[in-house]
Amino acid sequence: WYAVNVLLTLLVVHRTSNIMHNVIDKWTDKYYDMRYINTDKS
Protein backbone atom coordinates (compact mmCIF):
# COMPACT_ATOMS: atom_id res chain seq x y z
CA TRP A 1 0.00 0.00 0.00
CA TYR A 2 2.94 2.30 0.66
CA ALA A 3 4.07 2.03 -2.96
CA VAL A 4 0.54 2.79 -4.17
CA ASN A 5 0.37 5.91 -2.00
CA VAL A 6 3.75 7.10 -3.31
CA LEU A 7 2.64 6.52 -6.92
CA LEU A 8 -0.61 8.43 -6.39
CA THR A 9 1.24 11.31 -4.73
CA LEU A 10 3.75 11.46 -7.59
CA LEU A 11 0.91 11.49 -10.13
CA VAL A 12 -0.90 14.32 -8.33
CA VAL A 13 2.30 16.37 -7.98
CA HIS A 14 3.11 15.78 -11.65
CA ARG A 15 -0.36 16.90 -12.77
CA THR A 16 -0.39 19.99 -10.58
CA SER A 17 3.12 20.98 -11.70
CA ASN A 18 2.01 20.60 -15.33
CA ILE A 19 -1.04 22.80 -14.70
CA MET A 20 1.14 25.41 -12.98
CA HIS A 21 3.55 25.38 -15.92
CA ASN A 22 0.64 25.89 -18.33
CA VAL A 23 -0.74 28.79 -16.30
CA ILE A 24 2.70 30.42 -16.03
CA ASP A 25 3.26 29.97 -19.77
CA LYS A 26 -0.07 31.65 -20.59
CA TRP A 27 0.61 34.47 -18.12
CA THR A 28 4.08 35.14 -19.51
CA ASP A 29 2.70 35.02 -23.06
CA LYS A 30 0.11 37.70 -22.21
CA TYR A 31 2.72 39.75 -20.37
CA TYR A 32 5.16 39.68 -23.28
CA ASP A 33 2.35 40.39 -25.74
CA MET A 34 1.39 43.51 -23.76
CA ARG A 35 5.01 44.64 -23.58
CA TYR A 36 5.46 44.00 -27.28
CA ILE A 37 2.31 45.95 -28.18
CA ASN A 38 3.31 48.84 -25.92
CA THR A 39 6.79 49.09 -27.43
CA ASP A 40 5.33 48.70 -30.91
CA LYS A 41 2.94 51.65 -30.42
CA SER A 42 5.67 53.97 -29.15
Backbone bond lengths (Angstrom), bond angles and torsions (degrees), N, CA, C in turn:
res aa  C-N    CA-C-N  psi(-1)  N-CA   C-N-CA  omega(-1)  CA-C   N-CA-C  phi
1 W - - - 1.468 - - 1.524 111.21 -
2 Y 1.345 114.63 -30.67 1.473 118.06 179.74 1.524 110.45 -61.69
3 A 1.329 116.29 -43.71 1.472 120.40 -179.46 1.525 110.12 -63.04
4 V 1.324 117.35 -39.07 1.466 120.97 -179.96 1.525 109.82 -63.85
5 N 1.328 116.87 -43.10 1.463 120.39 179.29 1.519 110.51 -62.37
6 V 1.324 117.31 -42.56 1.468 121.02 179.88 1.522 109.60 -63.10
7 L 1.332 117.28 -43.49 1.468 120.83 179.96 1.523 110.65 -61.88
8 L 1.332 116.83 -45.36 1.467 120.16 179.89 1.524 110.43 -62.28
9 T 1.323 116.67 -42.63 1.467 120.23 -179.93 1.519 110.08 -62.71
10 L 1.332 117.13 -43.52 1.465 120.80 179.46 1.522 110.22 -61.81
11 L 1.337 116.80 -41.90 1.464 120.19 179.70 1.522 110.67 -62.20
12 V 1.328 117.04 -45.52 1.468 120.93 -179.00 1.522 110.04 -63.24
13 V 1.323 117.18 -45.73 1.470 120.95 179.84 1.520 109.80 -61.73
14 H 1.332 116.69 -41.42 1.463 120.84 -179.62 1.525 110.35 -62.70
15 R 1.336 116.55 -45.23 1.474 120.21 -179.27 1.519 111.01 -64.21
16 T 1.326 116.80 -45.76 1.462 119.69 -177.79 1.518 110.56 -65.65
17 S 1.337 117.47 -38.21 1.467 119.52 179.11 1.523 109.66 -66.06
18 N 1.332 117.26 -37.84 1.468 120.30 177.29 1.524 110.55 -62.73
19 I 1.333 116.26 -44.54 1.470 120.37 179.97 1.520 109.61 -62.29
20 M 1.336 117.27 -42.79 1.463 120.67 179.87 1.519 110.26 -62.37
21 H 1.346 116.33 -41.54 1.468 119.62 178.54 1.526 110.37 -61.81
22 N 1.329 116.74 -41.97 1.468 120.15 179.42 1.520 110.92 -62.48
23 V 1.330 116.60 -44.77 1.470 120.50 -179.52 1.519 110.03 -63.19
24 I 1.335 116.72 -44.54 1.474 120.53 -179.50 1.526 109.86 -63.74
25 D 1.329 116.78 -40.41 1.471 120.01 178.89 1.527 110.51 -61.21
26 K 1.332 117.20 -46.54 1.469 120.57 179.54 1.524 110.23 -62.47
27 W 1.332 116.95 -42.56 1.468 120.66 -177.77 1.519 110.04 -64.07
28 T 1.335 116.73 -44.95 1.466 119.54 -179.44 1.523 109.87 -66.71
29 D 1.333 117.45 -35.89 1.472 119.90 177.75 1.522 110.08 -60.91
30 K 1.332 117.46 -47.57 1.468 121.10 178.95 1.525 109.79 -61.78
31 Y 1.315 116.65 -43.99 1.465 121.12 -177.88 1.519 110.56 -60.52
32 Y 1.330 116.54 -47.41 1.465 119.76 -179.36 1.526 111.06 -68.72
33 D 1.335 116.87 -33.89 1.468 119.59 176.74 1.522 109.71 -61.98
34 M 1.342 116.90 -45.37 1.462 120.72 179.89 1.529 110.39 -62.28
35 R 1.318 116.93 -44.02 1.462 120.35 179.58 1.526 109.91 -63.19
36 Y 1.322 115.74 -42.07 1.459 119.85 -178.74 1.525 110.57 -64.28
37 I 1.329 117.00 -43.17 1.471 121.06 179.92 1.526 109.70 -64.66
38 N 1.333 116.69 -42.52 1.463 120.14 -179.10 1.524 110.85 -63.09
39 T 1.319 117.57 -44.61 1.463 120.06 -179.95 1.523 109.80 -69.38
40 D 1.329 116.84 -32.30 1.462 120.13 -179.24 1.533 110.33 -68.18
41 K 1.321 117.97 -38.30 1.467 121.49 -179.12 1.528 110.69 -67.31
42 S 1.330 116.49 -41.19 1.466 119.75 -177.60 1.522 109.24 -82.28
